[in-house]
């Protein structure tokens, strides 16, 4: 059965050659192999479970963990798992360094015994992080990236919807989803983590061209409500930056020439400047006091209103103190800047050096302290390049606009959160770097040397530009 797009004119037109994998994405579900259907079901489940993170028996686990493991195992047994060499070498070298530091060096730095279980646990987290990155690369390679991202957004809307409904009609059993009785934390163990993940889902929604406007508006309202009901100041600031960024029209899916690196950098600093200006100026205008009075009846919003009443108090008080955690992280970095402090040893070494048993609450400081500055900088520079530089050609530009903006949200949230073990963080990074790996610089040409002009609907053209759109129809039609 041919899957070529029909021509709309009598003039013969050359079609863009497609790889067998891309042609396979056009095959209806009814005719797919059982193994492929299972993989698709697991990918949808992965997108949904990326919204979960919880501490169980003292271990930070996610429902996405077994899904990632089964996916990786199934793809490996079927010969479909592709692991990029660069990341593999990086994680092998990093693992060797961390194990050497943990076993040989840390015992000489501290008198506190390091339980082997902590080292095994942290190494497992590192391995799961790498697998999430590999799966992120894999879904781009097979054209299923949009499927997982949309499942993630749908799951996030459902979780935030519980918070919205609970404000009107309290639901039985939802009390455990609120930290302190009023801060919604969803299916995570931290309202701040939930808020940043929800803003990331909002970014993925806003850059998805396949959602009707009215559906996007409804979903956006639910997601924004979830962020506000978390009473997370980190989430509120991240949301404000995303709104400004999107309002400026940066990272259009089709990638116009004006969407240059200089413009993106200017937009980033402008968005940051506007947010900082509002937070610093609003308290002196009296508007913050009016807002505080208006939100005083809703504890979650009342906590957020302090950002516009007294920014210093909002950042430094009411459970938002970060100075002790960051001071501790800096102390660990200075103690071992090149090699880090190893696996499962952060808290014991922190107690030995500073007397504070607290994590960094900052992804950048956390990985610098644990991995050492060299490995941390390699990762951060690699991630920055994939996020700020547009891929060559246009094949994956729409997907890159979505994933890189989503990852930017996580990078902003990383200032106040340690997301180095977040499954979502590594999965979105995998998608973002994969858009560069599988992009081509030049478009195919026909025998006349001219770029071919494929025919078909606008959605079909979108699919040619971004294979990640192929496996699934638009949600509710086109905008």
C-alpha positions as CSV (number, residue, x, y, z in Angstrom):
1,X,0.0,0.0,0.0
2,X,1.5,3.3,-1.1
3,X,1.8,6.0,1.5
4,X,2.8,8.8,-0.9
5,X,1.0,12.1,-0.7
6,X,-1.4,12.7,-3.7
7,X,-0.4,15.5,-6.0
8,X,-2.9,18.4,-6.3
9,X,-2.0,19.5,-9.8
10,X,-1.4,17.9,-13.1
11,X,2.3,18.9,-13.0
12,X,4.5,16.0,-11.8
13,X,6.2,16.9,-8.6
14,X,9.1,15.1,-6.9
15,X,8.4,13.8,-3.5
16,X,10.9,14.0,-0.6
17,X,12.4,10.5,-0.1
18,X,11.5,9.0,3.3
19,X,13.3,6.5,5.3
20,X,11.5,3.1,5.9
21,X,11.0,4.1,9.5
22,X,9.2,7.3,8.5
23,X,7.0,5.5,6.0
24,X,6.1,3.0,8.7
25,X,4.7,5.8,10.9
26,X,1.9,6.3,8.3
27,X,0.6,2.7,8.8
28,X,-2.7,2.6,10.8
29,X,-2.6,1.1,14.2
30,X,-4.7,-1.9,13.0
31,X,-1.9,-3.1,10.8
32,X,1.0,-2.6,13.1
33,X,2.9,-5.4,14.7
34,X,2.1,-6.5,18.3
35,X,5.6,-5.4,19.5
36,X,5.2,-2.0,18.0
37,X,1.7,-1.5,19.5
38,X,3.2,-2.5,22.9
39,X,6.0,0.1,22.5
40,X,3.4,2.8,21.6
41,X,1.4,1.9,24.7
42,X,4.5,2.1,26.9
43,X,5.4,5.5,25.4
44,X,2.0,6.8,26.3
45,X,2.3,5.4,29.8
46,X,5.8,6.9,30.0
47,X,4.4,10.4,29.2
48,X,1.7,10.0,31.8
49,X,4.0,8.7,34.6
50,X,6.6,11.5,34.1
51,X,4.2,13.5,36.2
52,X,4.9,11.3,39.2
53,X,7.8,11.4,41.8
54,X,7.6,10.3,45.4
55,X,9.7,9.2,48.3
56,X,8.9,5.6,49.1
57,X,10.7,3.8,51.9
58,X,13.2,6.7,51.9
59,X,13.9,6.3,48.2
60,X,12.9,8.9,45.6
61,X,11.1,6.8,43.0
62,X,8.8,7.5,40.0
63,X,6.2,5.3,38.3
64,X,8.2,6.2,35.1
65,X,11.1,4.1,36.3
66,X,9.7,0.6,35.5
67,X,8.3,1.9,32.2
68,X,11.7,3.2,31.2
69,X,13.3,-0.1,32.2
70,X,10.8,-2.2,30.3
71,X,11.1,0.1,27.2
72,X,14.9,-0.1,27.2
73,X,14.9,-3.9,27.7
74,X,12.3,-4.5,25.0
75,X,14.0,-2.2,22.5
76,X,17.4,-3.8,23.3
77,X,16.1,-7.4,22.9
78,X,14.4,-6.5,19.6
79,X,17.6,-4.8,18.3
80,X,15.9,-1.4,18.0
81,X,17.7,0.4,20.9
82,X,20.2,3.0,19.6
83,X,22.6,4.5,22.2
84,X,24.6,7.6,21.1
85,X,28.3,7.1,21.6
86,X,29.1,10.5,23.1
87,X,26.7,10.3,26.0
88,X,27.6,6.7,26.7
89,X,31.3,7.5,27.0
90,X,30.5,10.5,29.2
91,X,28.4,8.5,31.6
92,X,30.9,5.6,31.7
93,X,33.8,7.9,32.6
94,X,31.6,9.8,35.1
95,X,30.6,6.6,36.8
96,X,34.2,5.4,37.1
97,X,35.3,8.7,38.6
98,X,32.4,8.8,41.1
99,X,33.0,5.3,42.2
100,X,36.7,5.8,42.7
101,X,36.0,9.0,44.7
102,X,33.4,7.3,46.8
103,X,35.3,4.2,47.6
104,X,38.9,5.5,47.9
105,X,38.8,9.3,48.7
106,X,35.7,10.1,50.7
107,X,36.5,7.7,53.6
108,X,39.7,9.8,54.2
109,X,37.7,13.1,54.2
110,X,35.0,12.2,56.8
111,X,34.8,10.3,60.0
112,X,31.1,9.5,59.2
113,X,30.6,6.0,57.7
114,X,29.2,5.9,54.2
115,X,26.5,3.2,53.9
116,X,27.0,1.1,50.8
117,X,23.3,1.2,50.2
118,X,23.4,5.0,49.6
119,X,26.1,4.6,47.0
120,X,24.2,1.8,45.2
121,X,21.0,4.0,45.3
122,X,22.7,7.0,43.9
123,X,24.4,4.9,41.2
124,X,21.0,3.5,40.3
125,X,19.6,7.0,40.0
126,X,22.5,7.9,37.7
127,X,21.8,4.9,35.5
128,X,18.1,5.7,35.3
129,X,18.9,9.3,34.3
130,X,21.1,8.0,31.5
131,X,18.3,5.6,30.4
132,X,15.8,8.5,30.3
133,X,18.2,10.4,28.1
134,X,18.5,7.4,25.8
135,X,14.8,6.9,25.6
136,X,14.4,10.7,24.8
137,X,16.8,10.2,21.9
138,X,15.0,7.0,20.8
139,X,11.6,8.6,20.5
140,X,12.9,11.3,18.2
141,X,14.7,8.6,16.1
142,X,11.5,6.6,15.7
143,X,9.2,9.6,15.2
144,X,7.2,9.2,18.5
145,X,8.4,12.3,20.4
146,X,5.1,14.2,20.0
147,X,3.2,11.2,21.3
148,X,5.1,11.1,24.6
149,X,5.0,14.9,25.0
150,X,1.3,15.1,24.5
151,X,0.8,12.2,26.9
152,X,2.8,14.2,29.4
153,X,0.7,17.3,28.9
154,X,-2.5,15.4,29.2
155,X,-1.3,13.7,32.4
156,X,-0.3,17.1,33.8
157,X,-3.7,18.6,33.0
158,X,-5.4,15.7,34.7
159,X,-3.3,16.2,37.9
160,X,-3.8,19.9,38.0
161,X,-7.5,19.4,37.3
162,X,-7.8,17.5,40.6
163,X,-6.5,20.6,42.4
164,X,-9.0,22.8,40.6
165,X,-12.0,20.6,41.3
166,X,-10.9,20.2,45.0
167,X,-11.3,24.0,45.4
168,X,-14.9,23.8,44.5
169,X,-16.0,20.4,45.7
170,X,-13.5,18.6,48.1
171,X,-12.7,15.2,46.8
172,X,-12.2,12.3,49.2
173,X,-8.6,11.2,49.5
174,X,-7.1,14.4,48.0
175,X,-5.9,15.8,51.3
176,X,-2.6,13.9,50.9
177,X,-1.9,15.8,47.7
178,X,-1.7,19.1,49.6
179,X,1.5,19.9,51.5
180,X,0.7,21.8,54.8
181,X,-3.0,21.5,54.0
182,X,-3.0,24.1,51.3
183,X,0.0,23.8,48.9
184,X,-0.8,21.4,46.1
185,X,2.0,19.0,45.3
186,X,0.2,16.7,42.8
187,X,1.8,13.3,42.4
188,X,5.2,14.6,43.7
189,X,6.6,15.0,47.1
190,X,7.4,18.7,46.7
191,X,5.1,21.6,45.6
192,X,8.0,23.4,44.0
193,X,8.8,20.3,41.9
194,X,5.2,19.9,40.9
195,X,5.0,23.6,39.9
196,X,8.0,23.6,37.7
197,X,6.9,20.3,36.0
198,X,3.5,21.9,35.3
199,X,5.1,25.0,33.8
200,X,7.2,22.6,31.6
201,X,3.9,20.9,30.5
202,X,2.5,24.4,29.7
203,X,5.5,25.1,27.5
204,X,5.1,21.9,25.6
205,X,1.4,22.7,25.1
206,X,2.0,26.2,23.9
207,X,4.5,25.1,21.2
208,X,2.3,22.2,19.9
209,X,0.8,23.3,16.6
210,X,-1.7,20.4,16.6
211,X,-4.1,21.6,19.3
212,X,-7.2,23.6,18.7
213,X,-7.2,27.1,20.2
214,X,-10.1,26.5,22.6
215,X,-8.6,23.2,23.9
216,X,-5.3,25.0,24.4
217,X,-7.0,27.8,26.4
218,X,-8.9,25.4,28.6
219,X,-5.8,23.2,29.3
220,X,-3.6,26.3,29.9
221,X,-6.1,27.6,32.4
222,X,-6.1,24.3,34.3
223,X,-2.2,24.1,34.3
224,X,-1.8,27.7,35.4
225,X,-4.3,27.1,38.2
226,X,-2.3,24.1,39.3
227,X,0.9,26.2,39.4
228,X,-0.8,28.9,41.5
229,X,-2.4,26.4,43.9
230,X,1.0,25.0,44.6
231,X,1.9,28.3,46.2
232,X,5.4,27.8,44.8
233,X,7.4,31.0,44.4
234,X,9.9,29.2,42.2
235,X,7.0,28.0,40.0
236,X,5.4,31.5,39.9
237,X,8.6,33.1,38.7
238,X,9.2,30.4,36.1
239,X,5.7,30.8,34.9
240,X,6.1,34.6,34.6
241,X,9.3,34.1,32.5
242,X,7.6,31.6,30.2
243,X,4.6,34.0,29.6
244,X,6.9,36.8,28.7
245,X,9.0,34.5,26.5
246,X,6.0,33.2,24.6
247,X,4.4,36.6,24.3
248,X,7.5,37.8,22.5
249,X,6.9,35.1,19.9
250,X,10.3,33.5,20.3
251,X,11.0,30.1,18.7
252,X,8.4,30.0,16.1
253,X,7.8,26.4,15.0
254,X,8.8,27.0,11.4
255,X,12.0,28.9,12.4
256,X,12.2,32.2,10.5
257,X,15.5,33.8,9.9
258,X,14.7,36.4,12.5
259,X,14.7,33.6,15.1
260,X,18.4,33.9,15.5
261,X,20.6,33.2,18.5
262,X,21.1,36.9,19.2
263,X,17.3,37.4,19.2
264,X,16.8,34.4,21.5
265,X,19.5,35.7,23.9
266,X,18.0,39.2,23.8
267,X,14.5,37.7,24.5
268,X,15.8,35.7,27.4
269,X,17.4,38.7,29.1
270,X,14.4,40.9,28.3
271,X,12.0,38.3,29.9
272,X,14.2,38.1,32.9
273,X,14.5,41.9,33.1
274,X,10.7,42.4,32.9
275,X,10.1,39.8,35.6
276,X,12.7,41.3,37.9
277,X,11.5,44.8,37.3
278,X,7.9,43.8,38.2
279,X,9.0,42.0,41.3
280,X,11.2,45.0,42.5
281,X,8.9,47.9,41.5
282,X,5.5,46.4,42.4
283,X,6.0,46.6,46.2
284,X,6.5,50.4,46.0
285,X,3.3,51.0,43.9
286,X,0.8,49.7,46.5
287,X,-0.6,47.3,43.9
288,X,1.0,44.4,45.8
289,X,-0.9,45.3,49.0
290,X,-4.2,45.4,47.1
291,X,-3.4,42.0,45.6
292,X,-2.4,40.6,49.0
293,X,-5.8,41.8,50.5
294,X,-7.6,40.2,47.5
295,X,-5.9,36.9,47.9
296,X,-5.9,36.7,51.7
297,X,-8.8,34.2,51.6
298,X,-6.8,31.7,49.5
299,X,-3.7,30.5,51.4
300,X,-1.8,29.4,48.3
301,X,-2.3,32.7,46.5
302,X,-1.6,34.6,49.7
303,X,1.8,33.0,50.0
304,X,2.5,34.0,46.4
305,X,1.4,37.6,46.8
306,X,4.4,38.2,49.0
307,X,6.4,38.3,45.8
308,X,4.7,41.6,45.0
309,X,4.6,42.9,48.5
310,X,8.1,42.2,49.7
311,X,10.3,40.3,47.3
312,X,13.1,40.0,49.9
313,X,10.8,38.4,52.4
314,X,9.3,36.1,49.8
315,X,12.7,34.7,48.8
316,X,14.3,34.6,52.3
317,X,11.4,33.6,54.5
318,X,8.4,31.4,54.9
319,X,10.3,28.2,54.1
320,X,12.1,29.7,51.1
321,X,15.5,30.1,52.7
322,X,18.2,28.9,50.3
323,X,21.3,30.6,51.7
324,X,22.3,27.7,54.0
325,X,21.8,25.1,51.3
326,X,23.8,27.1,48.7
327,X,26.5,27.8,51.2
328,X,26.9,24.1,52.0
329,X,27.0,23.3,48.3
330,X,29.8,25.9,47.7
331,X,31.7,24.4,50.6
332,X,31.6,21.0,49.1
333,X,32.6,22.3,45.7
334,X,35.6,24.1,47.1
335,X,36.6,21.0,49.1
336,X,36.8,18.9,45.9
337,X,36.4,21.1,42.8
338,X,37.9,18.6,40.3
339,X,36.6,15.2,41.4
340,X,33.4,16.0,43.4
341,X,32.3,14.1,46.5
342,X,31.0,11.0,44.9
343,X,27.8,8.9,45.1
344,X,25.6,8.8,48.2
345,X,28.2,10.9,50.1
346,X,26.8,14.5,49.7
347,X,25.0,14.7,53.0
348,X,27.7,13.0,55.2
349,X,30.4,15.2,53.7
350,X,28.1,18.3,54.1
351,X,27.7,17.5,57.8
352,X,31.4,17.0,58.3
353,X,32.3,20.3,56.6
354,X,29.5,22.6,57.6
355,X,27.3,20.9,60.1
356,X,24.3,21.3,57.7
357,X,22.6,18.1,56.4
358,X,20.8,19.7,53.4
359,X,20.9,19.2,49.7
360,X,21.8,22.1,47.4
361,X,18.3,23.0,46.2
362,X,20.1,24.0,43.0
363,X,20.8,21.6,40.1
364,X,23.9,23.4,39.0
365,X,25.5,23.5,42.5
366,X,24.4,19.9,43.2
367,X,26.1,18.3,40.2
368,X,29.2,20.5,40.6
369,X,29.5,19.3,44.2
370,X,28.8,15.6,43.4
371,X,30.5,15.3,40.0
372,X,33.2,17.9,40.2
373,X,33.3,21.1,38.1
374,X,34.8,19.6,34.9
375,X,32.2,16.9,34.3
376,X,29.4,19.4,35.4
377,X,30.6,22.0,32.9
378,X,30.8,19.5,30.0
379,X,27.1,18.5,30.7
380,X,25.9,22.1,31.1
381,X,27.7,23.4,28.0
382,X,26.4,20.5,26.0
383,X,22.9,21.1,27.2
384,X,23.2,24.8,26.6
385,X,24.4,24.3,23.0
386,X,21.5,22.0,22.2
387,X,19.0,24.3,23.8
388,X,20.1,27.7,22.4
389,X,21.3,26.7,18.9
390,X,18.7,25.8,16.4
391,X,19.3,22.4,14.6
392,X,20.6,22.5,11.0
393,X,17.8,22.3,8.4
394,X,14.1,22.4,9.3
395,X,13.4,18.7,9.7
396,X,13.1,18.8,13.5
397,X,12.8,22.5,14.1
398,X,9.2,22.4,15.3
399,X,10.0,19.6,17.8
400,X,13.2,21.4,18.9
401,X,11.1,24.6,19.5
402,X,8.9,22.6,21.9
403,X,11.5,20.5,23.7
404,X,14.2,23.2,24.1
405,X,11.6,25.7,25.5
406,X,10.4,23.0,27.9
407,X,14.0,22.3,28.9
408,X,14.6,26.0,29.4
409,X,11.7,26.0,31.9
410,X,13.5,23.1,33.8
411,X,16.8,25.0,33.7
412,X,15.1,28.1,35.2
413,X,13.5,25.9,37.9
414,X,16.9,24.4,38.5
415,X,18.0,27.6,40.2
416,X,15.7,26.7,43.2
417,X,15.5,22.9,42.8
418,X,17.8,20.0,42.5
419,X,16.5,18.3,39.3
420,X,19.7,16.3,38.6
421,X,17.7,13.1,39.3
422,X,14.5,14.2,37.6
423,X,13.3,11.8,35.0
424,X,11.6,14.6,33.1
425,X,14.8,16.6,33.0
426,X,16.9,13.9,31.4
427,X,14.1,12.8,29.0
428,X,13.5,16.3,27.6
429,X,17.3,16.8,27.3
430,X,17.4,13.6,25.3
431,X,14.7,14.9,22.9
432,X,16.4,18.2,22.6
433,X,19.9,16.9,21.7
434,X,18.3,14.3,19.4
435,X,16.8,17.0,17.2
436,X,20.4,18.0,16.4
437,X,21.6,14.4,16.0
438,X,19.0,13.6,13.4
439,X,18.7,16.9,11.5
440,X,20.2,17.3,8.1
441,X,21.8,20.5,6.8
442,X,20.6,20.4,3.2
443,X,17.1,19.6,1.9
444,X,16.8,16.9,-0.8
445,X,16.7,18.1,-4.4
446,X,15.2,16.6,-7.5
447,X,17.0,15.9,-10.8
448,X,16.7,19.5,-11.9
449,X,18.6,20.6,-8.9
450,X,15.7,22.5,-7.4
451,X,14.2,21.9,-4.0
452,X,11.1,19.7,-4.3
453,X,7.8,21.1,-3.4
454,X,5.7,18.4,-1.7
455,X,2.0,18.6,-2.0
456,X,-0.7,17.8,0.5
457,X,-2.4,19.4,3.4
458,X,-0.8,21.8,5.8
459,X,-0.7,19.0,8.4
460,X,1.1,16.7,6.0
461,X,3.6,19.4,5.3
462,X,4.1,19.8,9.1
463,X,4.7,16.1,9.2
464,X,7.4,16.4,6.6
465,X,9.1,19.2,8.5
466,X,8.8,17.3,11.8
467,X,8.5,13.5,11.7
468,X,7.6,13.7,15.3
469,X,4.1,14.7,14.2
470,X,3.5,11.7,12.0
471,X,2.1,9.0,14.3
472,X,-0.9,10.9,15.7
473,X,-3.6,13.2,14.4
474,X,-4.0,16.7,15.5
475,X,-5.9,17.1,18.7
476,X,-9.2,18.6,17.7
477,X,-8.0,19.6,14.3
478,X,-5.9,22.6,13.2
479,X,-5.9,26.0,14.7
